[in-house]
Amino acid sequence: MPYFGSTTPPMSTPKPKLVAPERARDLVVARRAIAVERAGLEALEASLDGAFERAIDRFMAATGRVIVSGMGKSGHVARKIAATLASTGTPAQFVHPAEASHGDLGMITPADAVLALSNSGETAELSDIVGYAKRFSIPLVAITARDKSALATAADVVLLLPAAEEACPVGLAPTTSTTMQLALGDAIAVALMERRGFTADHFREFHPRGALGARLAKVGDLMHTDLPVATLGQKMAEVLIKMTAKRFGCVAVVDADGWLAGIVTDGDLRRHMAGDLLARNVEAVMTKNPRAVAPETLAAEALATMNAHQITALFACETDGERRRPVGILHIHDLLRAGVA
């Protein structure tokens, strides 16, 4: 079979076999790398000052987005920071500095703020974004390790990374420096969340899919509003028909004004099984003051209640003092379908 680009097959490099001492050394190297990066993070934490607060002020004042940019490894970190900001309530977008020089500067508006990452502060590809920001008076925040660099000199606010050893054994590959950039980006996102009063409900709006969205779903999002309902004084023969028609395994029992008085479940039927069951009034069979939840309750909390009390359905009720009006019903199967259970 021919090989692309060559008339001879490629040579394969044999993999060295690891002996026990070499494998043990891998753990030593890994722990050393983590320790070096941890020291860098501790230095970063200690170095934070008023510049961080001024940076947050600039981002809060922007009515547009936070434009995050960086080249190389800093660019990869910048993409993650932009994604974290966008998912936590701060509109953000990554703009590649090289692409910016070929038309993507149009993505940046005077309503935005720019967050530029460069460990050296001398990344040539950032020059057009920096120049554009200065030309249109767009706030520019820099994350860099050199306070006298071109980027730091141009920036309105400089978030200076402290001097720290790279975890790379030859001290060249960005390791500790990018970890500090990433941590600082997370700190910015969290500070902005606090400033904006960002809540779990807001978070769910940006994460409607997957396990996270399921955990933050509310009872009102999943409940059925076509309820199985009986009224006080009804005969069990009528109640059983309603119970069978809705297939939830229970019926809410309400008074003349629609307030919840009790519930009839499969268990209640078994406990009151007798020849005259169908002729009895519902209040003789129902369980009074049943457990219920508010529509605003997290679905995960409703599941915890079901598990704790070994029940498969809960009525969702609006309240007025001690009175509760059923407006929905949540079954364990609804939680399973939504991925909550």
C-alpha positions in Angstrom: 0.0 0.0 0.0 1.5 3.4 -0.9 2.2 6.0 1.8 1.3 9.6 1.2 4.3 11.8 0.8 6.8 8.9 0.8 7.6 5.7 -1.1 8.6 3.9 2.1 6.5 3.3 5.2 7.2 5.5 8.2 9.5 4.2 10.9 7.8 3.6 14.2 9.6 4.6 17.3 9.7 1.8 19.9 8.1 2.8 23.2 10.5 2.4 26.1 9.4 0.0 28.8 9.0 1.7 32.2 10.6 0.0 35.1 9.2 0.5 38.6 11.6 3.2 39.7 10.8 5.3 36.6 7.1 4.9 37.2 7.5 6.1 40.8 9.4 9.1 39.6 6.4 10.1 37.4 4.4 10.7 40.6 7.3 12.7 42.1 7.3 14.9 38.9 3.6 15.3 38.9 3.5 16.3 42.6 6.3 18.8 42.1 4.5 20.4 39.1 1.3 20.8 41.1 3.3 22.2 44.1 5.0 24.8 41.8 1.6 25.8 40.3 0.1 26.0 43.8 2.8 28.3 44.9 2.1 30.5 41.9 -1.6 30.7 42.8 -0.8 31.6 46.4 1.5 34.4 45.1 -1.3 35.6 42.8 -3.8 35.6 45.7 -1.5 37.7 47.8 -0.8 40.1 45.0 -4.4 41.2 44.3 -5.0 44.8 45.1 -7.1 47.8 44.0 -6.3 47.2 40.4 -8.6 44.2 40.5 -11.5 46.3 41.8 -10.8 48.9 39.1 -10.9 46.2 36.5 -14.3 45.0 37.7 -15.6 48.6 37.7 -14.6 48.8 34.0 -16.3 45.6 33.1 -19.5 46.5 35.0 -19.6 49.9 33.3 -19.5 48.4 29.8 -23.0 48.2 28.3 -21.8 45.8 25.6 -19.6 42.7 26.0 -16.2 41.9 27.5 -14.0 41.1 24.5 -11.3 38.6 25.6 -8.2 38.1 23.5 -4.8 36.4 23.6 -2.4 34.5 21.4 -1.0 31.0 21.8 -1.5 29.4 25.2 -2.9 32.7 26.5 -5.4 32.5 23.6 -6.6 29.1 24.8 -7.1 30.5 28.3 -8.8 33.6 26.9 -11.4 31.4 25.2 -12.2 29.7 28.4 -12.5 33.0 30.3 -14.9 34.3 27.7 -17.0 31.2 28.0 -17.0 31.4 31.8 -18.0 35.0 31.7 -20.8 34.4 29.2 -22.3 31.6 31.2 -22.3 33.5 34.4 -24.1 36.7 33.4 -21.4 38.8 31.8 -21.8 39.0 27.9 -18.4 38.1 26.5 -16.8 37.0 23.3 -13.3 35.7 22.3 -11.7 37.6 19.4 -8.6 36.0 17.9 -5.9 38.8 17.7 -4.7 37.6 14.3 -8.2 37.4 12.8 -8.9 40.9 14.3 -6.3 42.3 12.0 -8.2 40.9 9.0 -11.7 42.2 9.7 -12.7 40.9 13.1 -12.0 44.3 14.7 -15.5 45.0 13.6 -16.8 42.7 16.3 -15.6 45.2 18.9 -17.7 48.2 19.6 -17.3 51.3 21.8 -19.8 49.8 24.2 -17.4 46.9 25.0 -14.5 46.5 27.3 -11.3 44.5 26.3 -9.5 42.0 28.4 -6.1 41.2 26.8 -3.9 38.3 28.0 -0.1 38.2 27.3 2.4 36.8 29.8 5.2 38.8 28.2 3.1 41.8 27.3 4.9 42.0 24.0 2.6 39.8 21.8 2.8 41.5 18.4 -0.6 40.0 17.3 -2.4 42.0 20.0 -1.2 45.4 18.7 -4.1 46.0 16.4 -6.7 45.2 19.1 -4.8 47.5 21.6 -4.6 50.3 19.0 -8.3 49.9 18.1 -9.2 50.1 21.8 -7.2 53.3 22.3 -8.5 54.9 19.2 -12.2 54.4 20.2 -11.7 54.9 23.9 -12.7 51.3 24.7 -11.6 50.3 28.2 -8.6 48.0 28.1 -7.7 45.6 30.9 -4.4 43.7 30.6 -3.3 40.5 32.3 0.5 40.3 32.0 3.6 39.4 34.0 5.6 42.5 33.0 4.5 45.9 34.2 6.8 47.8 31.8 5.7 45.9 28.7 3.9 47.5 25.7 0.6 46.0 26.7 0.8 47.1 30.3 1.8 50.6 29.3 -1.2 50.9 26.9 -3.8 49.4 29.3 -6.2 51.4 31.5 -5.9 48.7 34.2 -3.1 46.2 34.6 -3.6 42.9 36.5 0.0 42.0 37.1 0.9 38.3 37.5 3.5 37.8 40.2 6.9 36.3 39.3 6.5 32.6 39.6 8.4 29.5 38.5 7.0 27.6 35.5 6.2 24.0 36.4 7.9 23.0 33.1 11.3 21.4 34.0 13.1 23.7 31.5 11.1 26.7 32.6 9.9 27.5 29.1 6.4 25.9 28.5 3.6 28.1 29.9 2.3 26.1 32.8 2.2 28.1 36.1 1.7 31.3 34.2 -1.4 30.0 32.3 -2.8 28.5 35.5 -2.5 31.9 37.1 -4.2 33.5 34.1 -7.0 31.0 34.3 -7.5 31.5 38.0 -7.5 35.3 37.6 -10.2 34.9 34.9 -12.3 32.8 37.2 -11.9 35.4 39.9 -13.1 38.1 37.5 -16.1 36.1 36.6 -17.0 35.3 40.2 -16.6 38.9 41.2 -18.8 40.0 38.4 -21.4 37.4 39.4 -21.4 38.9 42.9 -21.7 42.4 41.7 -24.6 41.5 39.4 -26.5 39.4 42.0 -26.3 36.4 39.6 -28.4 33.5 41.0 -28.9 29.8 40.4 -32.1 30.7 38.4 -30.0 32.9 36.1 -27.4 30.2 35.7 -30.1 27.7 34.7 -31.3 30.1 31.9 -27.8 29.7 30.3 -27.6 26.0 31.0 -31.0 24.5 30.0 -29.6 21.2 28.8 -27.8 18.4 30.6 -27.5 17.4 34.2 -26.9 21.0 35.4 -30.2 22.2 33.8 -32.0 19.2 35.3 -30.7 19.9 38.8 -31.9 23.5 38.6 -35.3 22.7 37.1 -38.3 23.8 39.2 -41.4 21.8 40.0 -43.4 24.4 38.0 -41.3 23.5 34.9 -42.2 19.8 35.1 -45.6 19.5 36.8 -48.9 18.6 35.2 -51.8 21.1 35.5 -54.6 18.7 34.5 -55.2 17.5 38.0 -57.0 14.5 39.5 -59.3 16.3 41.9 -62.2 15.2 44.1 -64.3 17.2 46.5 -65.3 16.6 50.1 -68.5 14.5 50.3 -68.0 12.6 47.1 -68.4 8.8 47.1 -65.3 6.7 46.6 -66.9 5.2 43.5 -66.6 8.6 41.8 -63.2 9.2 43.3 -61.8 5.9 41.9 -63.0 6.8 38.4 -61.1 10.1 38.6 -58.1 8.4 40.0 -58.0 5.8 37.2 -58.5 8.4 34.5 -55.5 10.5 35.4 -53.1 7.6 36.2 -51.1 9.4 38.8 -52.0 6.9 41.5 -53.6 9.6 43.7 -56.3 12.2 43.8 -56.3 15.6 45.5 -59.3 16.2 47.8 -60.4 19.8 48.0 -63.1 21.7 49.9 -65.9 23.7 48.3 -63.5 26.7 47.8 -60.8 24.6 46.1 -58.4 24.4 49.1 -56.5 21.1 49.7 -58.1 19.0 52.4 -56.4 15.6 51.8 -55.2 13.0 49.3 -56.3 9.5 48.3 -53.5 7.2 47.2 -53.2 3.6 46.3 -52.0 3.0 49.8 -55.1 4.5 51.3 -57.2 2.2 49.1 -55.3 -0.8 50.4 -55.6 0.3 54.0 -59.4 0.8 53.7 -60.2 -2.2 51.5 -63.7 -3.5 52.6 -66.9 -4.4 51.0 -68.4 -0.9 51.5 -65.4 1.0 50.2 -67.1 2.4 47.1 -70.1 3.6 49.1 -68.0 5.5 51.7 -67.4 9.3 51.5 -63.9 10.3 50.4 -63.0 12.0 53.8 -63.3 8.6 55.5 -60.5 7.2 53.3 -58.2 10.2 52.5 -55.0 11.2 54.3 -55.4 14.6 55.8 -52.8 17.4 55.4 -50.8 15.6 52.7 -47.2 16.7 51.8 -47.0 19.3 49.0 -44.5 21.6 47.5 -44.6 25.1 45.9 -44.2 25.4 42.1 -41.0 27.4 42.8 -39.4 24.5 44.6 -36.4 23.0 42.9 -37.2 19.6 41.3 -34.2 18.1 43.1 -35.7 19.2 46.5 -39.1 17.6 45.5 -37.2 14.4 44.7 -35.6 14.4 48.1 -39.0 14.7 49.7 -40.3 11.8 47.7 -37.3 9.7 48.6 -37.5 10.6 52.3 -41.2 9.7 52.6 -41.3 6.9 50.0 -44.0 8.5 47.9 -44.2 8.8 44.1 -46.2 12.0 43.6 -46.5 15.4 45.1 -49.1 18.1 44.6 -47.8 21.6 43.9 -49.8 24.2 45.7 -50.2 28.0 45.9 -50.6 29.1 49.5 -52.6 31.7 51.4 -51.6 31.5 55.1 -52.2 27.9 56.2 -54.4 27.2 53.2 -53.1 25.4 50.1 -54.6 25.4 46.6 -53.4 22.6 44.3 -52.2 23.9 40.9 -50.2 21.0 39.6 -48.9 17.5 40.3 -45.4 16.1 40.0 -44.8 12.4 39.5 -41.5 10.5 40.0 -41.7 9.6 36.3 -41.5 13.3 35.4 -38.3 13.6 37.3 -36.9 10.5 35.6 -37.7 11.9 32.2 -36.1 15.3 33.0 -32.9 13.6 34.3 -33.4 14.8 37.9 -33.8 11.4 39.3 
